[in-house]
Amino acid sequence: MIQEAIKLHNLGLKVIPTGINKRPSVKWKQYQEYQTKEDIQQLFNNSTESMALLTGNGIEVIDIDTKYFLEHHRIEDVWDLILSAVGEEKYMNLLITQTQSGGYHVIYKTDVSAGNQKLASRYTIEEERKNEHDLVRVLLETRGEGGYIIIPPSKGYTFDSSLDFSRIPTLSDHQRNALIAACMTFDETEESFTQNKAPTPVKISGSGKSTIEAFNESHTPLELLEESGWERAHTRGGNIHLVRPGKTVRQGIGAGYSEKLNLVRIFTSSTQFEPEKSYNAFQVYSVLNHGGDYSAACKALYKAGFGEILSKTKDSHREKVSQITSLDSDIADKASNTDLMKSIYEGRLDITVKPVQKPNSLFLYCDETKEYRGLGGDGDLVNIFGREKTRKSAIASCAASCFIENSEHQNKSLNFKVDFDGRNLLHFDTEQSKYHHHKLATEMLYQQGLSPFYHPKNFFSFSIMPYTKIDRLNFLRYAIDNTPNIGCVFVDGIVDLCRNYNDLEESSDLVTFFMNMASSRGFLLLDVLHNARSTGDARGHLGTELLNKATCNINIIREEDANCSTLKIKNMRGREPVGFDFWHDENGHIEKYD
């Protein structure tokens, strides 16, 4: 067993010994990120009988628990849909192992970073139920970040073909997402519909019927999808499954509808809907007819006669406006902060005193004019935005890397430059696993000519992906409050700090918070902003707020099947510097593309 473990280690895989109960026989969390040959030699010996492969860091597994399928032919359906999802060529090269219970592990490599996830379950039947709380059997699930699986040559585990761990195939993001979506269609429970609902834009309180309530009571997501060309495929466990317009069942199930909950769950990533989210009728109407603009959808339905009021949220802002504009001075005084008003009044402009213009700290070289142009400085916001997989994070990290101290005082990357003054750089990664977060951070060091083993004193980098949105935001504020002398705050994935980027109030509060922090603490805020799949525009009200408040917006474009990406400057005061093309070289480093 130890020789096999060393062999797998040499292939770049991480393995640990397990006991007869399939549980790790050692503490293993530390090996998720890094494991040496010496670790393997200490963990394994000739008496070790079974071992596990650590998943995550590019390795993901579909766990098919065949013993829980009540109808055997449905296992064949699973294989058929996997074939349809990844294509015949990739399907024939999938690494599949069989478990001691007769189940299967489908092993592949992916750039998508995700934790363990239950994909499909069914409710228990009476004869197998052990107690009143024994309600569900999991049919299909993933093993990703933080997971592991028992593998051959452990007792009872075998390869299902001539392939072995030296030939683990890599799935494209599209193939991987299609595979996950295919597996989700086998779910027969209600829980999957309620775990990840698309956010509703209106808070409900008080009496009366809102536009959204009235529309949801009179319509179903199913009828709206069918009217737009979706077709029913089959029913499983009381859930109706549908294929999107122009597609067949063999090309993949796109959504599932729960009649009991009146919710539709989207599986596919190839529509204007967000995959793995559940939508009510109003939300489906909004996406299909208004590009996901909930406000526009609400107004249109209200005009069509749905509901007594657009929203039931008590509008304190509107109340205060009404008070301030009242002809009754006593009422107007109730909305006034006299001390604040007095302070503002005393701060009237003194025309003889010219305010000091804050200097730029981040610059971009213009290949056309042969000069550097300032993009922003203390108190400013610079957005880097674009569609998925356009290399937004990569180019943003190059810009942010210029704030890292180094002995060469280079502080340049591609066409970016920083007038380095020794201040600190805070980096928050809201999206990636620790592995990919570390990979991005070492690329930032590379861009500054630094060793990947060098730990800059002024570089504070954090992976906050595993935490809730509110905990991420809380930590971000904590880190800013506890880090002195900040020059730049780099937020990779600012949307992931917001519960609902279509909520105007939440979006406005979040952007105001960032702008106030940047201004009061005196740092440049650099963020990565994703465009919505449905519209191609920056996501929702949050995207609009950020783009409007920025001193400079940088749009990253990548044409389909193109090797390179293009940087373009948008909405900048004065003459905008020309952009440039960039790509990943053969070693995975970012460089300009000529």
C-alpha positions as CSV (number, residue, x, y, z in Angstrom):
1,M,0.0,0.0,0.0
2,I,2.8,2.4,0.8
3,Q,4.3,2.0,-2.7
4,E,0.9,2.8,-4.3
5,A,0.6,5.8,-2.0
6,I,4.0,7.1,-3.2
7,K,3.0,6.5,-6.8
8,L,-0.1,8.6,-6.3
9,H,1.9,11.3,-4.6
10,N,4.2,11.5,-7.5
11,L,1.1,12.1,-9.7
12,G,0.3,15.1,-7.6
13,L,-2.5,13.5,-5.7
14,K,-3.0,13.6,-1.9
15,V,-3.8,10.4,0.0
16,I,-4.3,9.3,3.6
17,P,-4.7,5.9,5.3
18,T,-8.1,4.8,6.5
19,G,-9.5,2.2,8.9
20,I,-12.0,-0.6,8.4
21,N,-14.8,1.8,9.0
22,K,-13.8,4.0,6.0
23,R,-12.8,6.8,8.3
24,P,-9.3,8.4,8.3
25,S,-7.0,6.8,10.7
26,V,-4.9,10.0,11.1
27,K,-5.6,13.8,11.3
28,W,-5.7,14.8,7.7
29,K,-7.0,18.4,7.2
30,Q,-3.4,19.8,7.0
31,Y,-2.7,17.6,3.9
32,Q,-5.5,19.2,1.9
33,E,-3.2,22.0,0.8
34,Y,0.2,20.5,0.9
35,Q,1.7,17.0,1.3
36,T,5.3,15.7,1.0
37,K,6.8,12.4,0.2
38,E,8.0,12.3,3.8
39,D,4.4,12.7,5.0
40,I,3.4,9.7,2.9
41,Q,6.2,7.6,4.4
42,Q,5.1,8.5,7.9
43,L,1.4,7.9,7.3
44,F,1.6,4.6,5.5
45,N,3.3,1.3,6.2
46,N,3.1,-2.2,4.9
47,S,0.2,-3.1,7.1
48,T,-2.0,-0.3,5.8
49,E,-5.0,-2.0,4.2
50,S,-7.0,0.9,2.8
51,M,-6.5,4.5,1.7
52,A,-8.4,7.6,0.7
53,L,-7.9,10.2,-2.0
54,L,-8.4,13.8,-0.8
55,T,-10.7,15.7,-3.1
56,G,-10.7,19.4,-3.9
57,N,-7.8,21.4,-5.3
58,G,-8.9,20.5,-8.8
59,I,-10.2,17.0,-8.0
60,E,-14.0,16.4,-7.9
61,V,-16.0,13.1,-7.6
62,I,-19.6,12.1,-8.3
63,D,-20.6,9.5,-5.7
64,I,-23.3,7.2,-7.1
65,D,-24.9,5.2,-4.2
66,T,-26.6,2.5,-6.2
67,K,-27.9,0.6,-3.2
68,Y,-30.4,3.4,-2.5
69,F,-32.0,3.3,-6.0
70,L,-35.4,1.7,-5.7
71,E,-35.7,1.2,-9.4
72,H,-32.6,-0.4,-10.9
73,H,-33.2,1.0,-14.4
74,R,-32.7,4.5,-13.1
75,I,-29.0,3.7,-12.6
76,E,-28.8,3.2,-16.3
77,D,-30.5,6.6,-16.7
78,V,-27.8,8.2,-14.6
79,W,-25.1,6.8,-17.0
80,D,-27.1,8.0,-20.0
81,L,-27.4,11.5,-18.7
82,I,-23.7,11.6,-17.7
83,L,-22.9,10.6,-21.3
84,S,-25.1,13.4,-22.7
85,A,-23.6,15.9,-20.3
86,V,-19.9,15.4,-21.1
87,G,-20.0,13.9,-24.6
88,E,-19.0,10.5,-25.8
89,E,-15.2,11.1,-26.1
90,K,-14.9,12.5,-22.5
91,Y,-17.3,9.8,-21.2
92,M,-15.1,7.0,-22.5
93,N,-12.2,8.5,-20.6
94,L,-13.9,9.1,-17.3
95,L,-12.0,7.5,-14.4
96,I,-14.6,5.3,-12.6
97,T,-14.1,3.1,-9.6
98,Q,-16.5,0.7,-8.0
99,T,-17.1,0.7,-4.2
100,Q,-17.4,-2.3,-1.9
101,S,-21.2,-1.7,-1.7
102,G,-21.6,-1.8,-5.5
103,G,-21.7,2.0,-6.0
104,Y,-19.5,4.1,-8.2
105,H,-17.1,7.0,-8.0
106,V,-16.7,9.2,-11.1
107,I,-13.4,11.0,-10.8
108,Y,-12.4,14.0,-12.9
109,K,-10.4,17.2,-12.7
110,T,-12.0,20.7,-12.9
111,D,-11.2,24.3,-12.4
112,V,-14.5,24.8,-10.6
113,S,-13.9,25.0,-6.8
114,A,-16.9,23.7,-4.8
115,G,-17.4,21.8,-1.5
116,N,-19.2,18.5,-1.0
117,Q,-22.8,18.8,-2.3
118,K,-25.8,16.6,-2.2
119,L,-27.2,16.4,-5.7
120,A,-30.1,14.0,-5.6
121,S,-32.0,12.3,-2.8
122,R,-35.3,10.4,-2.2
123,Y,-37.5,10.0,0.8
124,T,-37.2,6.7,2.7
125,I,-40.0,4.1,2.4
126,E,-41.6,2.6,5.5
127,E,-39.8,-0.8,5.5
128,E,-36.3,0.8,5.5
129,R,-37.0,3.7,7.9
130,K,-35.1,3.1,11.2
131,N,-36.9,5.8,13.2
132,E,-39.1,8.8,12.7
133,H,-36.1,11.0,11.9
134,D,-34.8,8.7,9.2
135,L,-36.4,10.5,6.2
136,V,-33.9,10.7,3.3
137,R,-31.5,8.6,1.3
138,V,-28.8,10.3,-0.8
139,L,-28.6,8.9,-4.3
140,L,-26.0,11.2,-5.8
141,E,-23.5,13.7,-4.3
142,T,-20.2,15.3,-4.9
143,R,-16.9,15.1,-3.1
144,G,-15.0,18.3,-3.5
145,E,-13.2,20.8,-1.3
146,G,-12.8,19.2,2.2
147,G,-13.8,15.7,1.1
148,Y,-12.3,12.3,0.4
149,I,-13.2,8.9,-1.1
150,I,-11.8,5.4,-0.5
151,I,-9.9,4.2,-3.6
152,P,-8.3,1.1,-5.0
153,P,-6.3,-1.0,-4.1
154,S,-8.3,-0.8,-0.8
155,K,-10.3,-4.0,-0.1
156,G,-13.5,-4.1,-2.1
157,Y,-12.6,-1.2,-4.3
158,T,-11.8,-1.7,-8.0
159,F,-11.3,0.2,-11.2
160,D,-14.2,-0.1,-13.6
161,S,-12.0,0.0,-16.7
162,S,-8.3,-0.1,-17.7
163,L,-7.9,3.5,-16.7
164,D,-6.0,4.5,-13.5
165,F,-5.1,7.6,-11.6
166,S,-2.4,8.6,-14.1
167,R,-5.2,9.4,-16.6
168,I,-7.8,11.5,-14.7
169,P,-9.6,13.5,-17.4
170,T,-10.2,17.2,-17.1
171,L,-13.7,18.5,-17.7
172,S,-14.3,22.0,-19.0
173,D,-16.4,24.3,-16.8
174,H,-19.4,23.7,-19.2
175,Q,-19.0,19.9,-19.1
176,R,-18.7,19.9,-15.3
177,N,-21.7,22.1,-14.8
178,A,-23.7,20.1,-17.2
179,L,-22.7,16.9,-15.3
180,I,-23.8,18.4,-12.0
181,A,-27.1,19.6,-13.6
182,A,-27.8,16.2,-15.0
183,C,-27.3,14.6,-11.6
184,M,-29.6,17.1,-9.9
185,T,-32.5,16.0,-12.1
186,F,-32.7,12.7,-10.1
187,D,-33.7,14.5,-6.9
188,E,-37.1,13.5,-5.6
189,T,-37.3,15.7,-2.4
190,E,-38.5,19.2,-1.7
191,E,-35.4,20.3,0.2
192,S,-33.4,21.1,-3.0
193,F,-36.1,23.7,-4.0
194,T,-35.9,25.5,-0.7
195,Q,-32.1,25.5,0.0
196,N,-31.0,28.2,-2.6
197,K,-33.9,30.4,-3.5
198,A,-33.3,33.4,-5.7
199,P,-33.7,36.5,-3.5
200,T,-37.1,38.3,-3.5
201,P,-36.7,42.0,-4.0
202,V,-39.5,43.1,-1.7
203,K,-39.8,42.8,2.1
204,I,-43.3,41.9,3.2
205,S,-44.9,43.5,6.3
206,G,-48.2,44.9,7.2
207,S,-51.6,44.2,5.6
208,G,-52.8,44.2,2.0
209,K,-51.7,42.2,-1.0
210,S,-48.6,43.2,-2.9
211,T,-48.0,43.0,-6.6
212,I,-45.7,40.0,-6.2
213,E,-48.1,38.1,-3.9
214,A,-51.0,38.7,-6.3
215,F,-49.0,37.4,-9.3
216,N,-47.6,34.4,-7.5
217,E,-51.1,33.4,-6.4
218,S,-52.5,33.4,-9.9
219,H,-49.5,32.0,-11.8
220,T,-47.0,29.1,-11.6
221,P,-43.4,29.1,-12.8
222,L,-44.3,26.0,-14.8
223,E,-46.9,27.7,-17.0
224,L,-44.5,30.7,-17.7
225,L,-41.7,28.4,-18.7
226,E,-44.0,26.3,-21.0
227,E,-45.3,29.5,-22.6
228,S,-41.7,30.5,-23.4
229,G,-40.9,27.2,-25.1
230,W,-39.8,24.9,-22.3
231,E,-41.2,21.3,-22.5
232,R,-42.1,18.7,-19.9
233,A,-39.8,15.6,-20.0
234,H,-40.9,13.4,-17.1
235,T,-42.0,13.4,-13.5
236,R,-39.9,12.0,-10.6
237,G,-41.0,11.9,-7.0
238,G,-43.7,14.4,-7.7
239,N,-41.3,16.9,-9.4
240,I,-41.9,17.7,-13.0
241,H,-38.6,18.0,-15.1
242,L,-38.3,20.2,-18.2
243,V,-36.0,20.7,-21.1
244,R,-35.2,24.1,-22.4
245,P,-36.4,25.3,-25.8
246,G,-35.0,23.4,-28.7
247,K,-33.4,20.7,-26.6
248,T,-34.2,17.0,-26.1
249,V,-34.1,14.9,-23.0
250,R,-30.8,13.3,-24.1
251,Q,-29.3,16.8,-24.3
252,G,-30.1,17.4,-20.7
253,I,-32.8,18.3,-18.3
254,G,-32.8,22.1,-17.7
255,A,-35.1,22.6,-14.7
256,G,-37.4,20.9,-12.2
257,Y,-40.8,22.1,-10.9
258,S,-42.3,21.3,-7.5
259,E,-46.0,21.7,-7.6
260,K,-46.3,21.5,-3.8
261,L,-43.9,24.5,-3.3
262,N,-44.8,26.2,-6.6
263,L,-41.1,26.7,-7.3
264,V,-38.9,25.9,-10.2
265,R,-35.3,24.9,-9.8
266,I,-32.9,25.7,-12.6
267,F,-30.2,23.1,-13.4
268,T,-28.6,24.4,-16.6
269,S,-26.1,27.3,-16.9
270,S,-27.1,27.9,-20.5
271,T,-30.1,30.2,-19.9
272,Q,-30.7,33.7,-18.6
273,F,-31.5,32.1,-15.2
274,E,-28.8,31.4,-12.5
275,P,-28.2,27.7,-12.2
276,E,-28.8,25.8,-8.9
277,K,-31.3,28.5,-7.8
278,S,-35.1,28.2,-7.2
279,Y,-37.5,30.8,-8.6
280,N,-41.1,31.6,-7.9
281,A,-43.6,32.8,-10.7
282,F,-42.8,36.5,-10.3
283,Q,-39.1,35.9,-10.5
284,V,-39.5,33.8,-13.6
285,Y,-41.6,36.5,-15.2
286,S,-39.0,39.1,-14.3
287,V,-36.1,37.2,-15.9
288,L,-38.1,36.2,-19.0
289,N,-39.6,39.7,-19.7
290,H,-37.4,42.2,-17.9
291,G,-33.9,40.7,-17.9
292,G,-34.1,40.1,-14.1
293,D,-35.0,43.8,-13.3
294,Y,-37.4,43.2,-10.4
295,S,-38.3,46.9,-10.2
296,A,-39.4,47.1,-13.8
297,A,-41.3,43.8,-13.5
298,C,-43.1,45.0,-10.4
299,K,-44.2,48.2,-12.1
300,A,-45.4,46.4,-15.3
301,L,-47.5,44.0,-13.3
302,Y,-48.9,46.7,-11.1
303,K,-50.0,48.6,-14.2
304,A,-51.6,45.3,-15.4
305,G,-53.7,45.2,-12.3
306,F,-51.8,42.8,-10.0
307,G,-52.0,43.8,-6.3
308,E,-53.0,46.8,-4.3
309,I,-49.5,48.1,-3.7
310,L,-46.1,47.7,-5.3
311,S,-44.3,47.1,-2.0
312,K,-45.3,46.6,1.6
313,T,-41.9,47.8,3.0
314,K,-42.4,50.9,5.1
315,D,-40.4,53.6,3.3
316,S,-38.8,55.7,6.0
317,H,-37.0,57.8,3.4
318,R,-40.3,58.7,1.7
319,E,-41.7,59.6,5.1
320,K,-38.8,61.9,5.9
321,V,-39.1,63.6,2.5
322,S,-42.8,64.2,3.2
323,Q,-41.9,65.7,6.6
324,I,-39.1,67.9,5.3
325,T,-41.3,69.3,2.5
326,S,-44.3,69.9,4.8
327,L,-45.5,73.5,5.1
328,D,-45.9,72.9,8.8
329,S,-42.5,73.9,10.4
330,D,-43.1,71.7,13.4
331,I,-43.5,68.6,11.2
332,A,-40.4,69.6,9.2
333,D,-38.3,70.0,12.3
334,K,-39.0,66.3,13.3
335,A,-36.9,65.1,10.3
336,S,-34.1,67.6,10.9
337,N,-30.7,66.9,12.6
338,T,-30.1,70.5,13.7
339,D,-26.5,70.0,14.8
340,L,-25.6,68.3,11.4
341,M,-27.3,71.1,9.5
342,K,-25.5,73.7,11.4
343,S,-22.1,72.0,10.8
344,I,-22.8,71.8,7.1
345,Y,-23.8,75.5,7.0
346,E,-20.6,76.6,8.8
347,G,-18.6,74.6,6.3
348,R,-19.6,76.9,3.4
349,L,-17.1,77.2,0.6
350,D,-14.2,79.7,1.2
351,I,-13.3,80.7,-2.4
352,T,-9.9,81.9,-1.2
353,V,-8.9,78.4,0.0
354,K,-8.1,75.9,-2.8
355,P,-8.6,72.3,-1.7
356,V,-5.6,70.0,-2.1
357,Q,-6.1,67.6,-5.0
358,K,-5.4,64.0,-3.9
359,P,-2.7,62.4,-6.0
360,N,-3.2,59.2,-8.0
361,S,-1.5,56.0,-6.6
362,L,-2.4,53.6,-9.5
363,F,-1.3,54.4,-13.0
364,L,-1.7,52.8,-16.5
365,Y,0.8,53.2,-19.3
366,C,-0.7,54.2,-22.6
367,D,1.2,52.6,-25.5
368,E,-0.2,55.3,-27.9
369,T,0.9,58.4,-26.0
370,K,3.9,56.8,-24.3
371,E,2.9,58.2,-20.9
372,Y,1.3,57.0,-17.6
373,R,-2.2,58.1,-16.8
374,G,-3.6,58.1,-13.3
375,L,-6.5,55.7,-12.6
376,G,-7.2,56.6,-9.0
377,G,-5.8,57.3,-5.6
378,D,-6.9,57.5,-1.9
379,G,-10.6,57.6,-1.5
380,D,-11.2,56.4,-5.1
381,L,-12.9,53.3,-6.5
382,V,-11.6,51.4,-9.6
383,N,-13.8,48.6,-10.9
384,I,-12.6,45.7,-13.1
385,F,-15.6,44.1,-14.7
386,G,-16.6,41.6,-17.4
387,R,-18.2,38.3,-18.1
388,E,-17.1,35.0,-16.5
389,K,-13.8,33.5,-17.6
390,T,-12.5,36.7,-19.2
391,R,-9.4,36.8,-16.8
392,K,-10.8,39.7,-14.6
393,S,-9.3,38.4,-11.4
394,A,-6.0,37.8,-13.2
395,I,-5.6,41.3,-14.5
396,A,-6.9,42.8,-11.2
397,S,-4.3,40.9,-9.3
398,C,-1.6,42.3,-11.6
399,A,-2.7,45.8,-10.8
400,A,-3.0,45.1,-7.1
401,S,0.5,43.4,-7.1
402,C,2.1,46.8,-7.7
403,F,1.3,47.7,-4.1
404,I,3.5,44.9,-2.8
405,E,6.8,45.9,-1.3
406,N,9.9,44.4,-2.8
407,S,13.7,45.0,-2.7
408,E,13.9,45.9,-6.4
409,H,11.2,48.6,-6.0
410,Q,9.7,47.5,-9.3
411,N,6.1,48.1,-8.4
412,K,5.1,47.5,-12.1
413,S,3.1,44.8,-13.8
414,L,2.1,44.8,-17.5
415,N,1.1,48.4,-18.1
416,F,0.2,49.1,-14.4
417,K,2.4,51.1,-12.0
418,V,2.1,52.3,-8.4
419,D,4.0,55.2,-6.8
420,F,4.9,52.9,-3.9
421,D,5.0,54.6,-0.5
422,G,5.3,51.6,1.8
423,R,1.6,51.3,2.8
424,N,-0.2,48.1,3.2
425,L,-2.2,46.0,0.7
426,L,-5.4,44.2,1.8
427,H,-6.6,41.4,-0.5
428,F,-10.0,39.6,0.1
429,D,-10.8,36.6,-2.1
430,T,-14.5,35.8,-1.8
431,E,-14.8,33.1,-4.5
432,Q,-11.9,30.7,-4.6
433,S,-10.7,27.8,-2.5
434,K,-7.5,28.2,-0.4
435,Y,-5.6,26.4,-3.1
436,H,-6.6,28.8,-5.9
437,H,-6.3,31.7,-3.5
438,H,-2.7,30.7,-2.8
439,K,-2.1,30.3,-6.5
440,L,-3.3,33.8,-7.3
441,A,-1.3,35.3,-4.5
442,T,1.9,33.7,-5.7
443,E,1.2,35.0,-9.2
444,M,1.0,38.5,-7.7
445,L,4.5,37.9,-6.2
446,Y,5.7,36.6,-9.7
447,Q,4.4,39.8,-11.3
448,Q,6.7,41.8,-8.9
449,G,9.7,39.5,-9.6
450,L,9.5,38.0,-6.1
451,S,10.0,34.4,-5.0
452,P,6.8,32.4,-4.4
453,F,8.3,31.6,-0.9
454,Y,8.7,35.3,0.0
455,H,6.2,36.7,2.5
456,P,5.9,40.5,2.0
457,K,5.3,42.3,5.3
458,N,2.8,44.7,3.7
459,F,0.6,42.1,2.0
460,F,-2.4,40.9,3.9
461,S,-4.3,38.3,1.9
462,F,-7.4,36.4,3.0
463,S,-9.6,33.7,1.6
464,I,-13.2,34.3,2.9
465,M,-15.1,32.1,0.4
466,P,-16.1,29.5,3.0
467,Y,-18.0,32.0,5.2
468,T,-21.5,33.5,5.0
469,K,-22.0,36.8,3.2
470,I,-22.5,38.7,6.5
471,D,-19.4,37.1,8.1
472,R,-17.4,38.1,5.0
473,L,-18.5,41.7,5.3
474,N,-18.0,41.7,9.0
475,F,-14.4,40.4,8.6
476,L,-13.6,42.8,5.8
477,R,-14.5,45.7,8.1
478,Y,-12.6,44.1,11.0
479,A,-9.5,43.7,8.8
480,I,-9.7,47.3,7.6
481,D,-10.2,48.6,11.2
482,N,-7.2,46.5,12.5
483,T,-4.7,47.2,9.7
484,P,-2.8,50.5,9.9
485,N,-1.5,52.5,6.9
486,I,-3.6,51.0,4.1
487,G,-2.8,52.0,0.5
488,C,-5.1,49.6,-1.3
489,V,-8.0,47.3,-0.6
490,F,-8.5,44.7,-3.3
491,V,-11.8,42.8,-3.2
492,D,-11.9,39.9,-5.7
493,G,-15.7,39.2,-6.1
494,I,-17.5,42.2,-4.5
495,V,-20.9,40.7,-5.4
496,D,-20.3,37.9,-3.0
497,L,-20.5,40.4,-0.1
498,C,-24.1,41.2,-1.0
499,R,-27.2,39.1,-0.3
500,N,-29.2,40.5,-3.1
501,Y,-27.4,42.6,-5.7
502,N,-30.9,43.6,-7.1
503,D,-31.8,45.2,-3.8
504,L,-31.4,48.9,-4.3
505,E,-31.2,49.7,-0.5
506,E,-28.7,47.0,0.3
507,S,-26.6,47.9,-2.8
508,S,-26.6,51.6,-1.9
509,D,-25.7,50.8,1.7
510,L,-22.8,48.6,0.7
511,V,-21.3,51.0,-1.9
512,T,-21.7,53.9,0.6
513,F,-19.9,51.9,3.2
514,F,-17.0,51.2,0.9
515,M,-16.7,54.8,-0.3
516,N,-16.8,56.1,3.2
517,M,-14.1,53.7,4.4
518,A,-11.9,54.5,1.4
519,S,-12.3,58.2,2.0
520,S,-11.9,58.3,5.8
521,R,-9.1,55.8,5.9
522,G,-7.4,57.1,2.7
523,F,-7.0,54.0,0.5
524,L,-7.7,53.0,-3.1
525,L,-10.5,50.5,-3.5
526,L,-10.0,48.0,-6.3
527,D,-12.7,45.5,-7.0
528,V,-13.6,42.7,-9.4
529,L,-17.3,42.9,-10.6
530,H,-19.0,40.1,-12.5
531,N,-21.4,40.8,-15.3
532,A,-24.8,39.0,-15.2
533,R,-25.2,36.0,-17.6
534,S,-28.6,37.2,-18.7
535,T,-27.9,40.7,-19.8
536,G,-24.1,41.0,-20.1
537,D,-24.2,44.1,-17.8
538,A,-22.7,44.5,-14.4
539,R,-24.9,42.7,-11.9
540,G,-28.1,44.5,-10.7
541,H,-28.3,47.6,-8.7
542,L,-25.0,46.9,-7.0
543,G,-23.2,46.9,-10.4
544,T,-24.9,50.1,-11.4
545,E,-23.9,51.8,-8.1
546,L,-20.3,50.7,-8.3
547,L,-19.9,51.8,-11.9
548,N,-21.5,55.2,-11.2
549,K,-19.2,55.9,-8.2
550,A,-15.9,54.8,-9.8
551,T,-13.2,57.2,-11.0
552,C,-12.3,54.5,-13.5
553,N,-14.0,51.4,-14.9
554,I,-11.9,48.7,-16.6
555,N,-13.8,46.4,-18.9
556,I,-12.2,43.0,-19.6
557,I,-13.4,41.3,-22.9
558,R,-12.6,37.9,-24.2
559,E,-14.1,36.6,-27.4
560,E,-15.3,33.0,-27.5
561,D,-12.3,30.6,-28.4
562,A,-9.9,33.5,-28.3
563,N,-6.4,33.0,-26.7
564,C,-6.2,36.5,-25.3
565,S,-8.3,38.9,-23.3
566,T,-8.6,42.7,-24.0
567,L,-8.5,45.5,-21.4
568,K,-10.5,48.6,-22.2
569,I,-10.8,51.8,-20.1
570,K,-14.4,53.0,-19.6
571,N,-15.9,56.2,-18.0
572,M,-12.7,57.9,-17.0
573,R,-12.3,61.7,-16.7
574,G,-10.1,63.1,-19.4
575,R,-8.6,61.2,-22.3
576,E,-8.8,57.5,-21.7
577,P,-5.5,55.5,-22.3
578,V,-5.7,52.8,-24.9
579,G,-6.1,49.3,-23.6
580,F,-4.1,46.2,-24.4
581,D,-4.4,42.4,-24.9
582,F,-3.1,39.9,-22.4
583,W,-3.1,36.1,-21.9
584,H,-1.7,33.2,-19.8
585,D,1.6,32.1,-21.2
586,E,2.7,28.4,-21.4
587,N,3.6,28.5,-17.7
588,G,0.3,30.0,-16.6
589,H,1.7,33.5,-16.0
590,I,-0.1,36.7,-17.1
591,E,1.7,38.7,-19.8
592,K,0.9,41.1,-22.6
593,Y,-0.2,39.4,-25.8
594,D,1.5,40.7,-29.0
